[in-house]
Amino acid sequence: NLLKVLRVGTGSILEIDPAKRPAREVYKLAISDRGIDEGADYVTYNEVKDILVWMRENREPLYFGTLPGADTEGLTNRFRRENEGLLQQVPGPDLWLPVFNPEGTGVAFVLSMGDVTLRRRNPVDDLAFFRGVMAIAEAGYRNVQSYAGAVSSRAKEEHIRRVFQKYVPARVVQEVVEQTEAPKPRQQIVSVLFADIRNFTRIVETVEPSLVVELLNEFFEEMVDTVNPRNGIVDKFMGDSLMALFGVPHPEPDD
C-alpha cells in the first residue's frame, strides 16, 4: 500500500545487525507493468550506525537526496562513500523510514524506498504523514511480536503437554494447564505402587551396559502404559524402580 500511495518504484525491509553496522535487505518489492513483484537480489548496506543513531534521536525518516546545508548531508555523503562499490551496481535508496522497537530504545528495522515520485523537493517536509506511516508500522510490528509470542507460548504448552502425557493421564494434564492458581493443599487417601526389576543387580553384573539401558527403557514404557490407562500417575523413576500414585488428584473407586 505504501508503494502505491507514494508511487514508489521499489521498497524493501532492512534488517538491522546487532552491531549496528550493516543493514541487510530481507524483503523487497518493486512496481512493474505487471503490478507488484517480489524482488530476489537482496543487498547489504555497510556502516549505517550513525544513520540509525540520528533516526533514533530525531524520530524522523532520512532523505538521501541532495539538500545543501541540511544536517543530514554529512550522514548521506558518508553512506555513499562507504557503499560506493555497491551503489555503482544498484540504485541507492531515496528514503529510509525507521520502525522503532516497542521500548523505543532503538530501530527494530527500516522501510527503505527507492525511485520515489516526490510531491515536494524535500519529502521530509511531509513529516506528519511519514510519522503516521512509522506509527502504523510500529503498531504492526507489535502485533506481529504479540502473535509470535502467542504462537511460541502455544508451542511450549503443546510440548509440555506431550512430555507430561507420557507419564500423566491426559485429563490430569488438561486440569493442570487450565488452572489459573496453585491448588490448595488437601489431605486424602491415595494408593502408592512401587515396582522394580527382580534380580536387577545380578543382571547388571552379567550383561552389556547397552542391554541394561534397553531393559530399563522397555520396563518403564510397559509400566507407564499400564499405569496411565488406569488413571494412575507416575511420580518418579528411581534406578530400576518406579513409583506410581492412584487417587491423585481425584479418588476413583478402584484405586
C-alpha beads as a LAMMPS data file, in Angstrom:
LAMMPS data file: protein, C-alpha beads

255 atoms
254 bonds

1 atom types
1 bond types

-500.0 500.0 xlo xhi
-500.0 500.0 ylo yhi
-500.0 500.0 zlo zhi

Masses

1 110.0

Atoms # bond

1 1 1 0.000 0.000 0.000
2 1 1 2.857 2.380 0.796
3 1 1 4.379 1.759 -2.635
4 1 1 1.078 2.580 -4.299
5 1 1 0.306 5.677 -2.212
6 1 1 3.744 7.245 -2.715
7 1 1 4.152 5.950 -6.267
8 1 1 7.411 4.365 -5.149
9 1 1 9.309 2.183 -7.614
10 1 1 10.936 -0.151 -5.089
11 1 1 10.614 -0.812 -1.398
12 1 1 12.364 -3.169 0.984
13 1 1 12.621 -4.093 4.630
14 1 1 16.094 -3.730 6.103
15 1 1 17.140 -5.963 8.978
16 1 1 19.482 -4.268 11.411
17 1 1 22.602 -6.096 12.538
18 1 1 23.003 -6.184 16.345
19 1 1 26.366 -4.425 15.997
20 1 1 24.525 -1.585 14.180
21 1 1 26.971 -1.612 11.289
22 1 1 25.305 -3.260 8.256
23 1 1 21.648 -3.172 7.209
24 1 1 20.522 -6.150 5.136
25 1 1 17.510 -6.340 2.829
26 1 1 15.270 -9.240 3.843
27 1 1 12.180 -8.483 1.762
28 1 1 11.881 -6.497 -1.432
29 1 1 9.024 -5.353 -3.695
30 1 1 9.007 -3.480 -6.976
31 1 1 6.245 -1.929 -9.066
32 1 1 6.195 -3.065 -12.687
33 1 1 3.763 -3.178 -15.591
34 1 1 2.500 -6.488 -14.190
35 1 1 1.769 -5.000 -10.790
36 1 1 3.930 -5.543 -7.718
37 1 1 6.697 -8.159 -7.951
38 1 1 8.776 -9.602 -5.156
39 1 1 12.467 -8.945 -5.629
40 1 1 15.219 -11.513 -5.460
41 1 1 18.528 -9.625 -5.407
42 1 1 18.935 -8.521 -1.806
43 1 1 21.748 -6.144 -0.865
44 1 1 23.533 -5.200 2.339
45 1 1 24.483 -1.607 3.139
46 1 1 27.623 -1.019 5.206
47 1 1 28.235 1.352 8.107
48 1 1 24.748 2.595 8.946
49 1 1 25.296 3.044 12.688
50 1 1 25.432 6.852 12.543
51 1 1 22.227 6.951 10.479
52 1 1 20.423 4.714 12.978
53 1 1 21.556 6.904 15.884
54 1 1 20.345 10.023 14.050
55 1 1 16.938 8.483 13.291
56 1 1 16.537 7.327 16.889
57 1 1 17.372 10.756 18.289
58 1 1 15.238 12.714 15.791
59 1 1 12.389 10.236 15.283
60 1 1 12.419 11.155 11.617
61 1 1 12.917 9.463 8.258
62 1 1 16.191 10.075 6.433
63 1 1 16.149 11.508 2.904
64 1 1 19.193 10.595 0.785
65 1 1 18.632 13.330 -1.805
66 1 1 20.929 16.342 -2.133
67 1 1 19.911 19.081 0.280
68 1 1 22.843 21.504 0.647
69 1 1 23.222 22.739 4.172
70 1 1 20.924 20.090 5.677
71 1 1 22.095 18.488 8.904
72 1 1 21.865 15.097 7.191
73 1 1 24.252 15.982 4.364
74 1 1 27.268 14.554 6.202
75 1 1 25.394 11.330 7.002
76 1 1 24.298 10.725 3.430
77 1 1 27.723 11.588 1.983
78 1 1 29.395 9.146 4.376
79 1 1 26.831 6.489 3.425
80 1 1 27.664 6.953 -0.265
81 1 1 31.408 6.670 0.408
82 1 1 31.054 3.506 2.496
83 1 1 28.795 1.871 -0.124
84 1 1 30.404 3.311 -3.267
85 1 1 31.067 -0.065 -4.891
86 1 1 27.548 -1.308 -4.239
87 1 1 25.872 1.900 -5.424
88 1 1 27.684 1.599 -8.751
89 1 1 25.791 -1.659 -9.321
90 1 1 22.360 -0.925 -7.827
91 1 1 20.341 2.286 -7.370
92 1 1 20.642 3.778 -3.913
93 1 1 17.666 4.384 -1.612
94 1 1 15.751 7.653 -1.652
95 1 1 14.170 7.432 1.774
96 1 1 14.540 5.377 4.947
97 1 1 11.691 5.164 7.450
98 1 1 12.753 3.834 10.863
99 1 1 10.478 1.494 12.804
100 1 1 11.376 1.510 16.490
101 1 1 11.237 -1.378 18.904
102 1 1 8.367 -1.426 21.441
103 1 1 10.635 0.070 24.126
104 1 1 11.538 2.961 21.820
105 1 1 15.240 2.486 22.561
106 1 1 16.374 1.642 19.052
107 1 1 15.500 0.934 15.445
108 1 1 13.952 -2.515 15.007
109 1 1 14.010 -2.390 11.198
110 1 1 13.920 0.125 8.355
111 1 1 11.484 0.609 5.483
112 1 1 13.665 1.569 2.520
113 1 1 12.145 3.221 -0.566
114 1 1 13.710 3.969 -3.913
115 1 1 12.689 5.531 -7.220
116 1 1 10.223 7.745 -5.364
117 1 1 7.989 10.229 -7.196
118 1 1 8.159 13.025 -4.655
119 1 1 5.390 15.537 -4.029
120 1 1 7.851 18.012 -2.552
121 1 1 11.503 18.801 -3.097
122 1 1 12.286 17.536 0.375
123 1 1 9.970 14.646 1.326
124 1 1 10.840 15.101 4.978
125 1 1 8.658 18.232 4.819
126 1 1 5.778 15.755 4.947
127 1 1 6.812 14.741 8.455
128 1 1 3.253 14.376 9.750
129 1 1 2.483 11.851 7.009
130 1 1 5.687 9.874 7.470
131 1 1 5.330 9.808 11.247
132 1 1 1.854 8.370 10.701
133 1 1 3.370 5.679 8.469
134 1 1 6.001 4.951 11.136
135 1 1 3.308 4.692 13.830
136 1 1 1.281 2.242 11.722
137 1 1 4.397 0.163 11.009
138 1 1 5.319 0.112 14.701
139 1 1 1.785 -0.993 15.624
140 1 1 2.008 -3.746 13.021
141 1 1 5.395 -4.773 14.387
142 1 1 3.987 -5.017 17.929
143 1 1 1.064 -7.086 16.651
144 1 1 3.414 -9.462 14.867
145 1 1 5.536 -9.776 18.000
146 1 1 2.454 -10.466 20.125
147 1 1 1.276 -13.090 17.653
148 1 1 4.730 -14.670 17.538
149 1 1 4.769 -14.738 21.346
150 1 1 1.352 -16.393 21.427
151 1 1 2.442 -18.984 18.872
152 1 1 5.624 -19.653 20.849
153 1 1 3.697 -19.992 24.115
154 1 1 1.242 -22.353 22.445
155 1 1 4.106 -24.440 21.065
156 1 1 5.714 -24.611 24.521
157 1 1 2.398 -25.614 26.076
158 1 1 1.944 -28.376 23.492
159 1 1 5.497 -29.591 24.116
160 1 1 4.963 -29.675 27.887
161 1 1 1.638 -31.405 27.381
162 1 1 3.196 -34.099 25.157
163 1 1 6.041 -34.700 27.613
164 1 1 3.795 -34.952 30.654
165 1 1 1.220 -37.117 28.944
166 1 1 3.876 -39.797 28.636
167 1 1 3.649 -40.181 32.400
168 1 1 0.431 -38.440 33.468
169 1 1 -3.111 -39.069 32.189
170 1 1 -4.310 -36.521 29.644
171 1 1 -7.220 -35.447 31.866
172 1 1 -4.792 -34.505 34.672
173 1 1 -2.524 -32.590 32.303
174 1 1 -5.546 -30.683 30.965
175 1 1 -6.660 -29.837 34.504
176 1 1 -3.209 -28.539 35.432
177 1 1 -2.905 -26.454 32.247
178 1 1 -6.298 -24.821 32.858
179 1 1 -5.556 -23.925 36.478
180 1 1 -5.074 -20.190 36.997
181 1 1 -3.663 -20.519 40.516
182 1 1 -1.904 -23.124 42.614
183 1 1 -4.277 -25.677 44.153
184 1 1 -4.782 -25.501 47.904
185 1 1 -3.195 -28.286 49.989
186 1 1 -5.575 -31.050 50.994
187 1 1 -5.414 -34.398 52.729
188 1 1 -6.705 -37.556 51.073
189 1 1 -6.130 -41.284 50.897
190 1 1 -4.079 -42.470 47.915
191 1 1 -2.668 -45.790 46.784
192 1 1 1.067 -45.979 46.073
193 1 1 2.671 -48.609 43.848
194 1 1 6.391 -49.408 43.977
195 1 1 7.718 -51.721 41.281
196 1 1 11.231 -52.759 40.330
197 1 1 13.024 -55.431 38.313
198 1 1 13.679 -58.675 40.132
199 1 1 17.383 -59.605 40.447
200 1 1 18.378 -56.377 38.742
201 1 1 21.785 -56.178 40.452
202 1 1 22.748 -59.670 39.234
203 1 1 21.514 -58.866 35.730
204 1 1 23.565 -55.650 35.571
205 1 1 26.711 -57.582 36.507
206 1 1 26.324 -60.052 33.671
207 1 1 25.184 -58.074 30.594
208 1 1 26.475 -55.202 28.497
209 1 1 25.512 -51.655 29.622
210 1 1 23.633 -51.051 26.352
211 1 1 21.396 -54.034 27.110
212 1 1 20.733 -52.670 30.587
213 1 1 19.538 -49.389 29.034
214 1 1 17.282 -51.286 26.634
215 1 1 15.874 -53.326 29.514
216 1 1 15.141 -50.235 31.609
217 1 1 13.514 -48.406 28.686
218 1 1 11.290 -51.382 27.912
219 1 1 10.378 -51.852 31.581
220 1 1 9.446 -48.196 32.128
221 1 1 7.464 -47.987 28.867
222 1 1 5.480 -51.103 29.831
223 1 1 4.837 -49.760 33.320
224 1 1 3.755 -46.288 32.134
225 1 1 1.435 -47.888 29.563
226 1 1 -0.038 -49.966 32.377
227 1 1 -0.414 -47.179 34.944
228 1 1 -1.809 -44.358 32.781
229 1 1 -4.921 -46.096 31.391
230 1 1 -5.898 -46.904 34.965
231 1 1 -5.875 -43.227 36.000
232 1 1 -2.540 -43.580 37.753
233 1 1 0.275 -41.057 37.762
234 1 1 3.943 -41.972 37.509
235 1 1 5.546 -39.994 40.308
236 1 1 9.215 -40.846 39.749
237 1 1 11.761 -43.301 38.411
238 1 1 14.439 -44.468 40.839
239 1 1 17.169 -46.598 39.299
240 1 1 15.321 -49.717 38.175
241 1 1 12.211 -48.895 40.217
242 1 1 9.095 -46.854 39.608
243 1 1 6.702 -45.093 41.982
244 1 1 3.117 -44.545 40.841
245 1 1 0.123 -42.953 42.551
246 1 1 -3.575 -43.801 42.264
247 1 1 -6.270 -41.477 43.596
248 1 1 -4.474 -38.257 42.641
249 1 1 -5.761 -35.650 42.103
250 1 1 -9.205 -37.248 42.330
251 1 1 -10.012 -40.553 44.008
252 1 1 -11.511 -43.409 41.998
253 1 1 -13.498 -46.392 43.335
254 1 1 -10.823 -48.930 42.327
255 1 1 -7.645 -47.071 43.378

Bonds

1 1 1 2
2 1 2 3
3 1 3 4
4 1 4 5
5 1 5 6
6 1 6 7
7 1 7 8
8 1 8 9
9 1 9 10
10 1 10 11
11 1 11 12
12 1 12 13
13 1 13 14
14 1 14 15
15 1 15 16
16 1 16 17
17 1 17 18
18 1 18 19
19 1 19 20
20 1 20 21
21 1 21 22
22 1 22 23
23 1 23 24
24 1 24 25
25 1 25 26
26 1 26 27
27 1 27 28
28 1 28 29
29 1 29 30
30 1 30 31
31 1 31 32
32 1 32 33
33 1 33 34
34 1 34 35
35 1 35 36
36 1 36 37
37 1 37 38
38 1 38 39
39 1 39 40
40 1 40 41
41 1 41 42
42 1 42 43
43 1 43 44
44 1 44 45
45 1 45 46
46 1 46 47
47 1 47 48
48 1 48 49
49 1 49 50
50 1 50 51
51 1 51 52
52 1 52 53
53 1 53 54
54 1 54 55
55 1 55 56
56 1 56 57
57 1 57 58
58 1 58 59
59 1 59 60
60 1 60 61
61 1 61 62
62 1 62 63
63 1 63 64
64 1 64 65
65 1 65 66
66 1 66 67
67 1 67 68
68 1 68 69
69 1 69 70
70 1 70 71
71 1 71 72
72 1 72 73
73 1 73 74
74 1 74 75
75 1 75 76
76 1 76 77
77 1 77 78
78 1 78 79
79 1 79 80
80 1 80 81
81 1 81 82
82 1 82 83
83 1 83 84
84 1 84 85
85 1 85 86
86 1 86 87
87 1 87 88
88 1 88 89
89 1 89 90
90 1 90 91
91 1 91 92
92 1 92 93
93 1 93 94
94 1 94 95
95 1 95 96
96 1 96 97
97 1 97 98
98 1 98 99
99 1 99 100
100 1 100 101
101 1 101 102
102 1 102 103
103 1 103 104
104 1 104 105
105 1 105 106
106 1 106 107
107 1 107 108
108 1 108 109
109 1 109 110
110 1 110 111
111 1 111 112
112 1 112 113
113 1 113 114
114 1 114 115
115 1 115 116
116 1 116 117
117 1 117 118
118 1 118 119
119 1 119 120
120 1 120 121
121 1 121 122
122 1 122 123
123 1 123 124
124 1 124 125
125 1 125 126
126 1 126 127
127 1 127 128
128 1 128 129
129 1 129 130
130 1 130 131
131 1 131 132
132 1 132 133
133 1 133 134
134 1 134 135
135 1 135 136
136 1 136 137
137 1 137 138
138 1 138 139
139 1 139 140
140 1 140 141
141 1 141 142
142 1 142 143
143 1 143 144
144 1 144 145
145 1 145 146
146 1 146 147
147 1 147 148
148 1 148 149
149 1 149 150
150 1 150 151
151 1 151 152
152 1 152 153
153 1 153 154
154 1 154 155
155 1 155 156
156 1 156 157
157 1 157 158
158 1 158 159
159 1 159 160
160 1 160 161
161 1 161 162
162 1 162 163
163 1 163 164
164 1 164 165
165 1 165 166
166 1 166 167
167 1 167 168
168 1 168 169
169 1 169 170
170 1 170 171
171 1 171 172
172 1 172 173
173 1 173 174
174 1 174 175
175 1 175 176
176 1 176 177
177 1 177 178
178 1 178 179
179 1 179 180
180 1 180 181
181 1 181 182
182 1 182 183
183 1 183 184
184 1 184 185
185 1 185 186
186 1 186 187
187 1 187 188
188 1 188 189
189 1 189 190
190 1 190 191
191 1 191 192
192 1 192 193
193 1 193 194
194 1 194 195
195 1 195 196
196 1 196 197
197 1 197 198
198 1 198 199
199 1 199 200
200 1 200 201
201 1 201 202
202 1 202 203
203 1 203 204
204 1 204 205
205 1 205 206
206 1 206 207
207 1 207 208
208 1 208 209
209 1 209 210
210 1 210 211
211 1 211 212
212 1 212 213
213 1 213 214
214 1 214 215
215 1 215 216
216 1 216 217
217 1 217 218
218 1 218 219
219 1 219 220
220 1 220 221
221 1 221 222
222 1 222 223
223 1 223 224
224 1 224 225
225 1 225 226
226 1 226 227
227 1 227 228
228 1 228 229
229 1 229 230
230 1 230 231
231 1 231 232
232 1 232 233
233 1 233 234
234 1 234 235
235 1 235 236
236 1 236 237
237 1 237 238
238 1 238 239
239 1 239 240
240 1 240 241
241 1 241 242
242 1 242 243
243 1 243 244
244 1 244 245
245 1 245 246
246 1 246 247
247 1 247 248
248 1 248 249
249 1 249 250
250 1 250 251
251 1 251 252
252 1 252 253
253 1 253 254
254 1 254 255
